[in-house]
């Protein structure tokens, strides 16, 4: 296109700068929304899996309505984040369409101004290339942002890999060999919490379970 009409290179510079800042602004926003969407998606699947595993218990206690309401709440929260992700993607598409329309309009007007110096074949070539390249350009921008959004999943996996490891299943100190002669379990002032900074769920628990008792 530039070989046929060198003046086309002039509007490419400001439009390219506008697209660069537009894509940069969109990427930062889209990444945060994608993180929010991933965080709100996890409770939906975990609640569904736990409901399927405990389906007989839920039916036995007639708790179907409460579990359905909780699932609807998780689903609504995820749908809000998902809808926001779709609307931001459409927002980028609209602005890219505007920029590409401006570029095609400029190319068309330049072709009309230089109609005496151009052949009909050159004008048709430039206009067809302008329409084709703008479509490919929009597709490349969308694919780049989509790949960047999908890398949020990798970010979450690496976040799980960096978590502090739990204590091993086997302790270094083993009980003496005849310890299984009497199956007696004794809890003496036991404290327990699920996380290091969480509240205590067991406080000073003292209990004795005698042998052959439940």
Backbone bond lengths (Angstrom), bond angles and torsions (degrees), N, CA, C in turn:
res aa  C-N    CA-C-N  psi(-1)  N-CA   C-N-CA  omega(-1)  CA-C   N-CA-C  phi
1 X - - - 1.463 - - 1.526 110.72 -
2 X 1.338 115.87 -44.06 1.467 120.05 178.85 1.527 110.44 -67.42
3 X 1.346 116.66 -32.00 1.463 119.26 178.28 1.516 111.17 -65.87
4 X 1.336 116.79 -34.28 1.470 120.20 179.05 1.523 110.56 -80.39
5 X 1.347 116.94 -48.17 1.470 121.61 -179.28 1.529 107.73 -126.92
6 X 1.317 119.60 96.78 1.478 120.93 -178.69 1.531 113.71 -60.98
7 X 1.343 117.99 -24.79 1.470 120.35 -178.39 1.540 112.41 -65.56
8 X 1.322 117.09 -15.65 1.472 119.96 -179.40 1.529 110.99 -66.24
9 X 1.323 117.28 -25.51 1.468 120.30 -179.13 1.523 112.45 -65.81
10 X 1.343 117.34 -21.52 1.474 119.54 -177.30 1.526 111.83 -68.33
11 X 1.346 121.00 -52.51 1.475 118.80 179.58 1.525 114.34 -70.81
12 X 1.341 117.24 -14.65 1.457 118.79 -179.94 1.529 111.13 -65.42
13 X 1.322 118.07 -35.61 1.473 121.66 -175.72 1.527 111.58 -64.97
14 X 1.359 119.85 -55.76 1.477 117.35 179.82 1.525 113.57 -65.55
15 X 1.338 116.65 -36.45 1.461 118.58 178.37 1.532 110.80 -66.75
16 X 1.333 117.67 -36.95 1.461 120.24 176.74 1.523 112.10 -64.86
17 X 1.329 116.85 -39.73 1.473 120.08 177.08 1.526 110.23 -64.50
18 X 1.344 116.87 -41.15 1.467 120.25 179.44 1.537 110.50 -63.85
19 X 1.320 117.22 -40.96 1.469 120.68 178.99 1.522 110.51 -66.08
20 X 1.322 117.05 -38.28 1.474 120.47 -179.67 1.524 111.10 -61.53
21 X 1.328 116.76 -49.53 1.464 119.82 179.94 1.525 111.34 -68.62
22 X 1.321 117.70 -34.59 1.459 121.19 177.89 1.533 110.67 -64.19
23 X 1.332 115.79 -45.85 1.462 119.95 -179.45 1.521 111.31 -67.79
24 X 1.322 117.07 -36.61 1.465 120.47 178.64 1.525 110.93 -66.12
25 X 1.333 116.34 -43.12 1.462 120.41 178.48 1.524 111.04 -64.49
26 X 1.331 115.97 -41.23 1.458 119.84 -179.19 1.532 111.34 -67.73
27 X 1.340 117.81 -39.29 1.456 120.97 -177.51 1.527 111.43 -62.02
28 X 1.330 117.13 -43.48 1.462 119.91 179.57 1.526 110.88 -63.02
29 X 1.318 116.72 -43.50 1.458 120.49 179.62 1.532 111.27 -68.04
30 X 1.324 116.05 -43.79 1.457 120.09 -176.87 1.522 111.60 -65.86
31 X 1.319 118.32 -36.59 1.473 120.69 178.76 1.524 110.93 -63.09
32 X 1.332 116.47 -44.06 1.464 119.19 179.47 1.527 111.41 -64.53
33 X 1.323 116.66 -40.28 1.469 119.88 179.01 1.525 110.18 -67.58
34 X 1.334 117.32 -36.59 1.463 120.22 178.19 1.524 110.56 -66.24
35 X 1.326 118.03 -38.17 1.469 120.32 175.22 1.521 110.40 -62.21
36 X 1.323 116.40 -41.64 1.458 120.41 178.29 1.519 111.04 -64.72
37 X 1.332 117.07 -40.05 1.467 120.68 179.55 1.524 111.25 -65.89
38 X 1.326 116.96 -40.15 1.472 120.10 178.60 1.526 110.68 -66.64
39 X 1.335 116.46 -39.11 1.470 119.65 -179.34 1.525 111.62 -67.90
40 X 1.328 117.89 -34.39 1.463 120.87 179.53 1.527 112.58 -83.81
41 X 1.333 117.38 -14.43 1.464 119.94 178.39 1.527 111.95 -79.06
42 X 1.322 116.65 -33.66 1.462 120.37 -176.64 1.529 112.91 -59.62
43 X 1.348 120.55 -45.26 1.467 119.12 179.14 1.527 113.70 -61.26
44 X 1.325 117.58 -28.94 1.472 119.93 179.55 1.523 110.29 -64.97
45 X 1.328 116.94 -48.93 1.460 120.56 -177.85 1.525 111.47 -71.42
46 X 1.331 117.44 -38.79 1.461 119.19 179.75 1.530 111.34 -65.71
47 X 1.347 116.54 -40.56 1.468 119.73 178.02 1.525 110.72 -66.61
48 X 1.323 117.27 -39.81 1.459 120.47 178.24 1.530 111.08 -64.31
49 X 1.324 116.62 -43.13 1.468 119.92 -179.65 1.526 111.40 -65.45
50 X 1.330 116.61 -43.58 1.465 119.27 179.14 1.528 111.34 -66.68
51 X 1.332 117.48 -33.95 1.467 120.20 177.94 1.520 111.27 -67.54
52 X 1.339 117.05 -39.69 1.462 119.89 178.77 1.526 111.23 -68.07
53 X 1.338 116.40 -37.98 1.464 118.61 179.14 1.521 112.06 -68.24
54 X 1.325 117.14 -35.39 1.456 120.55 -178.25 1.515 113.76 -105.47
55 X 1.342 116.01 30.92 1.461 120.27 -174.60 1.526 111.69 -61.47
56 X 1.342 117.21 -40.81 1.468 119.59 -178.11 1.531 110.67 -67.34
57 X 1.321 116.95 -38.45 1.470 119.91 177.96 1.522 111.36 -66.63
58 X 1.324 116.82 -40.00 1.470 120.84 179.53 1.529 110.24 -63.08
59 X 1.329 116.59 -42.81 1.463 119.75 179.60 1.523 111.04 -69.58
60 X 1.327 116.31 -35.25 1.467 119.00 -179.89 1.522 111.58 -64.47
61 X 1.320 117.56 -38.29 1.469 121.36 -179.72 1.527 112.24 -93.57
62 X 1.354 116.93 4.92 1.471 121.82 178.05 1.535 111.39 54.35
63 X 1.338 115.56 46.98 1.467 121.95 -178.37 1.529 111.50 -106.82
64 X 1.346 117.10 23.67 1.457 119.38 -177.97 1.527 112.00 -61.98
65 X 1.338 117.11 -40.01 1.455 120.36 -176.10 1.525 111.84 -65.42
66 X 1.323 117.22 -43.67 1.470 119.77 -179.06 1.519 111.35 -66.83
67 X 1.341 117.42 -38.41 1.463 119.80 178.44 1.524 110.58 -69.11
68 X 1.323 117.30 -35.69 1.459 120.01 177.93 1.530 110.79 -67.62
69 X 1.318 117.24 -40.01 1.464 120.04 178.00 1.523 111.34 -64.93
70 X 1.338 116.55 -38.93 1.460 119.33 177.97 1.521 111.37 -66.64
71 X 1.341 116.33 -39.18 1.464 119.74 176.79 1.528 111.06 -64.94
72 X 1.331 116.67 -40.81 1.471 119.68 178.01 1.523 111.45 -62.76
73 X 1.337 116.84 -36.86 1.466 119.84 178.37 1.531 110.83 -65.62
74 X 1.337 116.75 -44.07 1.470 119.81 176.94 1.523 111.04 -63.58
75 X 1.328 116.32 -40.95 1.464 120.37 -178.34 1.525 111.10 -67.63
76 X 1.322 117.52 -39.46 1.468 120.45 178.46 1.523 110.90 -63.73
77 X 1.326 116.56 -41.64 1.466 119.82 179.72 1.526 111.13 -64.29
78 X 1.332 116.15 -41.08 1.467 119.02 177.60 1.518 111.55 -68.52
79 X 1.323 117.40 -36.84 1.471 120.20 179.85 1.523 111.28 -64.81
80 X 1.326 116.85 -35.02 1.468 119.92 177.15 1.530 110.76 -61.64
81 X 1.340 116.37 -46.83 1.465 119.57 179.56 1.527 111.36 -67.06
82 X 1.336 116.94 -39.16 1.464 120.38 179.78 1.524 111.48 -66.55
83 X 1.336 116.96 -41.05 1.467 120.19 177.97 1.529 110.62 -65.16
84 X 1.333 117.01 -37.76 1.461 120.47 177.51 1.521 110.94 -64.36
85 X 1.347 116.66 -37.54 1.467 120.11 177.31 1.525 111.01 -65.20
86 X 1.323 117.32 -40.15 1.470 120.21 178.94 1.526 111.60 -67.36
87 X 1.325 117.03 -41.13 1.469 119.81 -178.75 1.526 111.40 -66.97
88 X 1.329 117.79 -37.44 1.466 118.97 176.78 1.531 110.95 -66.42
89 X 1.317 117.40 -35.28 1.465 120.31 176.40 1.521 111.13 -65.42
90 X 1.334 116.47 -40.81 1.474 119.83 176.34 1.525 111.04 -66.86
91 X 1.337 116.69 -33.86 1.463 120.78 177.59 1.521 110.22 -60.93
92 X 1.332 116.75 -44.82 1.463 120.03 177.52 1.522 110.67 -63.75
93 X 1.330 117.23 -40.85 1.464 120.25 -178.89 1.529 111.22 -62.43
94 X 1.325 117.03 -39.77 1.471 120.10 -179.81 1.524 110.65 -64.44
95 X 1.327 116.83 -45.84 1.467 119.35 -178.93 1.526 111.54 -67.61
96 X 1.337 117.06 -36.00 1.463 118.73 175.45 1.525 111.15 -65.61
97 X 1.330 116.42 -38.35 1.467 119.69 176.63 1.524 110.99 -62.22
98 X 1.330 116.78 -39.81 1.471 120.28 179.40 1.522 110.67 -63.93
99 X 1.333 116.27 -45.65 1.469 119.71 -179.14 1.521 110.88 -64.89
100 X 1.330 116.89 -43.05 1.458 119.95 178.69 1.530 111.50 -65.84
101 X 1.327 117.06 -36.48 1.469 119.90 177.11 1.529 110.78 -65.00
102 X 1.327 116.07 -39.49 1.471 119.20 176.75 1.522 110.46 -61.88
103 X 1.334 116.44 -42.67 1.470 119.97 -179.42 1.529 111.21 -64.03
104 X 1.334 117.00 -44.96 1.466 119.89 179.74 1.527 110.56 -64.09
105 X 1.346 116.50 -38.47 1.470 119.78 178.63 1.518 111.40 -63.82
106 X 1.344 116.09 -42.42 1.464 119.89 178.29 1.521 110.40 -62.70
107 X 1.327 116.92 -43.56 1.469 120.45 179.28 1.523 110.42 -62.05
108 X 1.332 116.51 -41.47 1.473 119.86 -179.78 1.525 111.32 -64.49
109 X 1.339 117.61 -43.17 1.466 120.26 -179.27 1.530 111.11 -68.90
110 X 1.328 116.83 -38.03 1.464 118.94 176.74 1.524 110.26 -63.61
111 X 1.331 116.68 -38.10 1.459 120.23 177.50 1.523 111.39 -63.99
112 X 1.350 116.26 -37.69 1.468 119.34 177.64 1.525 111.77 -69.00
113 X 1.334 116.40 -38.30 1.468 119.57 -179.77 1.528 110.84 -66.30
114 X 1.345 115.59 -40.26 1.466 120.73 -178.27 1.519 112.26 -96.89
115 X 1.304 117.02 29.29 1.469 119.97 -176.29 1.515 113.04 -63.87
116 X 1.347 117.29 -29.23 1.466 119.80 179.85 1.527 111.65 -72.74
117 X 1.348 116.79 -29.23 1.467 120.10 -177.15 1.517 112.68 -92.16
118 X 1.335 118.39 -5.55 1.464 121.90 -176.59 1.513 110.29 -117.46
119 X 1.299 115.03 149.91 1.454 120.65 174.24 1.527 109.14 -88.27
120 X 1.323 118.30 158.23 1.477 119.32 177.56 1.526 113.05 -57.24
121 X 1.321 116.83 -33.76 1.461 119.24 178.69 1.518 112.44 -65.78
122 X 1.349 117.24 -39.07 1.460 120.89 178.40 1.526 111.17 -66.45
123 X 1.339 115.92 -40.86 1.471 119.37 178.47 1.526 110.76 -63.33
124 X 1.321 116.18 -45.17 1.464 118.92 178.18 1.517 112.29 -63.33
125 X 1.330 117.06 -38.25 1.459 120.68 177.93 1.517 111.25 -63.08
126 X 1.312 117.19 -45.24 1.467 121.13 -177.92 1.526 110.70 -65.43
127 X 1.328 117.43 -44.61 1.466 120.00 -178.59 1.530 111.45 -66.94
128 X 1.326 117.09 -41.80 1.467 118.95 179.29 1.526 111.10 -65.92
129 X 1.334 117.12 -39.54 1.460 119.88 177.39 1.525 111.37 -66.67
130 X 1.331 117.35 -36.18 1.463 120.32 178.99 1.525 110.65 -62.73
131 X 1.328 116.61 -44.63 1.461 119.88 179.30 1.532 111.30 -66.83
132 X 1.327 117.46 -40.31 1.467 120.72 -178.51 1.517 111.53 -68.86
133 X 1.330 116.02 -46.31 1.467 119.72 -176.21 1.520 112.24 -68.22
134 X 1.323 118.04 -34.50 1.469 119.36 178.13 1.530 110.80 -65.74
135 X 1.361 116.33 -38.25 1.467 118.63 176.38 1.516 112.07 -64.83
136 X 1.339 116.98 -43.89 1.464 120.27 177.72 1.527 111.40 -65.40
137 X 1.325 115.91 -35.86 1.463 120.00 -179.93 1.526 110.33 -65.05
138 X 1.316 117.73 -44.32 1.463 120.41 177.18 1.522 111.15 -62.70
139 X 1.320 117.43 -40.52 1.465 120.50 179.53 1.523 111.15 -63.15
140 X 1.330 117.25 -40.79 1.469 120.72 179.32 1.527 110.90 -64.53
141 X 1.325 117.31 -42.42 1.466 120.27 179.68 1.525 110.49 -63.60
142 X 1.322 117.01 -43.49 1.473 120.11 -179.45 1.530 111.17 -66.05
143 X 1.336 116.64 -40.12 1.464 118.96 179.40 1.524 111.27 -66.51
144 X 1.312 116.88 -36.82 1.462 119.70 178.64 1.523 110.73 -64.08
145 X 1.319 117.24 -45.80 1.461 120.32 179.08 1.533 111.10 -67.09
146 X 1.343 117.25 -33.82 1.462 119.86 178.48 1.528 111.01 -66.82
147 X 1.333 116.51 -42.44 1.469 119.65 176.99 1.523 110.42 -62.91
148 X 1.317 116.55 -40.11 1.469 119.96 179.26 1.524 110.50 -64.88
149 X 1.318 117.54 -37.12 1.463 120.23 177.21 1.526 111.68 -68.61
150 X 1.333 116.46 -39.68 1.464 119.34 -179.93 1.526 111.83 -67.62
151 X 1.320 117.60 -23.93 1.463 119.74 177.32 1.527 112.07 -69.19
152 X 1.337 117.67 -11.36 1.457 120.19 174.22 1.525 110.27 -62.07
153 X 1.341 117.03 -32.88 1.468 120.25 176.82 1.523 110.77 -63.28
154 X 1.334 116.52 -40.91 1.467 120.13 176.40 1.529 109.92 -64.38
155 X 1.321 115.99 -38.34 1.469 119.92 177.99 1.522 111.28 -61.67
156 X 1.329 117.26 -39.35 1.457 120.34 178.81 1.525 111.31 -68.86
157 X 1.335 116.94 -37.28 1.467 119.88 178.68 1.526 110.32 -65.54
158 X 1.315 117.14 -44.90 1.468 119.63 177.88 1.517 111.02 -64.09
159 X 1.338 116.77 -31.50 1.460 119.15 175.48 1.522 111.92 -64.07
160 X 1.349 116.37 -38.54 1.468 119.39 176.36 1.526 111.24 -68.79
161 X 1.324 116.98 -34.19 1.465 119.81 -179.58 1.526 111.68 -68.07
162 X 1.330 116.54 -27.33 1.460 120.20 -178.26 1.522 113.05 -87.33
163 X 1.331 118.00 1.85 1.458 119.94 179.34 1.523 111.03 -68.45
164 X 1.325 115.07 153.16 1.457 119.96 178.09 1.529 109.85 -68.51
165 X 1.330 115.57 133.96 1.459 119.93 -176.84 1.524 110.43 -73.18
166 X 1.325 114.79 146.83 1.450 120.45 178.49 1.524 110.45 -78.44
167 X 1.309 115.82 169.00 1.457 120.86 179.65 1.528 110.11 -66.35
168 X 1.329 118.84 150.11 1.473 120.70 -179.77 1.517 111.20 -68.05
169 X 1.347 115.14 155.91 1.461 120.63 179.95 1.528 111.76 -67.51
170 X 1.310 117.55 -33.51 1.457 121.02 -179.50 1.522 109.97 -104.98
171 X 1.315 115.09 129.44 1.463 120.31 -179.99 1.524 109.49 -86.13
172 X 1.334 115.84 153.99 1.465 119.29 -175.63 1.533 111.84 -69.35
173 X 1.349 117.30 -29.29 1.466 120.65 178.79 1.522 109.50 -94.24
174 X 1.315 117.55 118.92 1.462 122.27 -178.42 1.525 110.13 -99.57
175 X 1.324 118.45 148.75 1.467 121.06 178.37 1.526 111.09 -70.07
176 X 1.316 116.51 163.07 1.472 119.45 179.11 1.526 110.75 -66.48
177 X 1.327 118.58 159.06 1.480 122.13 -175.99 1.516 114.20 -56.79
178 X 1.368 121.74 -43.68 1.479 118.31 -175.29 1.527 114.48 -85.21
179 X 1.339 117.12 24.69 1.467 118.81 -173.91 1.523 112.62 -70.93
180 X 1.340 120.42 -16.43 1.473 121.81 -176.81 1.529 112.79 -89.71
181 X 1.347 119.16 8.61 1.465 119.69 -179.38 1.521 111.84 -66.91
182 X 1.324 117.10 -30.76 1.464 121.26 -178.78 1.526 108.56 -133.42
183 X 1.321 116.32 116.40 1.455 120.36 -177.68 1.518 112.76 -82.92
184 X 1.299 117.95 65.54 1.470 123.69 -178.09 1.529 109.07 -108.90
185 X 1.338 115.13 127.15 1.464 121.06 -178.04 1.524 108.52 -113.25
186 X 1.326 116.07 130.81 1.466 121.28 -177.51 1.526 109.25 -128.23
187 X 1.332 116.19 126.59 1.459 122.80 173.06 1.528 108.01 -106.13
188 X 1.310 115.69 126.26 1.461 120.12 -177.32 1.524 109.07 -125.47
189 X 1.339 116.21 101.83 1.473 123.72 178.23 1.534 109.89 53.43
190 X 1.311 116.21 63.02 1.461 122.24 -177.95 1.524 109.92 -91.42
191 X 1.320 115.90 131.61 1.463 122.95 172.91 1.531 107.84 -114.73
192 X 1.344 116.42 143.42 1.464 119.38 -178.48 1.519 109.84 -149.57
193 X 1.326 115.09 139.04 1.468 122.57 172.89 1.518 108.21 -139.93
194 X 1.341 116.52 152.54 1.455 120.91 -176.15 1.520 111.99 -78.14
195 X 1.325 117.63 -33.01 1.459 122.08 178.82 1.518 109.28 -128.47
196 X 1.334 115.16 165.97 1.456 119.50 -176.62 1.530 112.18 -64.13
197 X 1.331 117.10 -35.21 1.458 120.71 -178.36 1.532 112.35 -106.38
198 X 1.339 117.92 10.78 1.460 120.98 -178.40 1.523 111.97 -85.95
199 X 1.326 116.81 169.89 1.467 120.48 178.98 1.528 111.51 -74.17
200 X 1.295 115.53 156.29 1.456 121.02 177.22 1.527 109.72 -72.50
201 X 1.322 116.00 127.23 1.468 120.49 176.39 1.526 110.93 -98.18
202 X 1.315 117.90 -20.49 1.464 123.29 171.00 1.525 108.15 -123.53
203 X 1.317 115.84 127.67 1.468 120.73 -177.95 1.529 109.53 -127.63
204 X 1.324 115.64 115.72 1.459 122.74 176.08 1.532 111.60 52.74
205 X 1.317 115.19 47.82 1.467 119.82 179.53 1.529 109.48 -76.72
206 X 1.308 115.46 122.85 1.468 121.86 175.77 1.521 108.21 -127.10
207 X 1.335 116.47 119.40 1.462 120.42 -177.49 1.515 108.35 -154.65
208 X 1.319 114.56 152.34 1.459 121.91 178.48 1.520 108.79 -129.24
209 X 1.313 116.59 125.10 1.469 122.49 176.84 1.534 106.36 -109.28
210 X 1.304 114.15 111.95 1.455 118.41 -176.69 1.529 112.15 -72.78
211 X 1.305 115.62 166.80 1.454 120.75 -178.84 1.535 110.19 -63.79
212 X 1.339 115.16 138.38 1.463 124.36 179.32 1.522 112.85 64.63
213 X 1.335 117.11 23.86 1.462 122.30 176.80 1.526 109.44 -114.26
214 X 1.333 115.29 156.59 1.450 121.35 176.32 1.524 109.24 -112.71
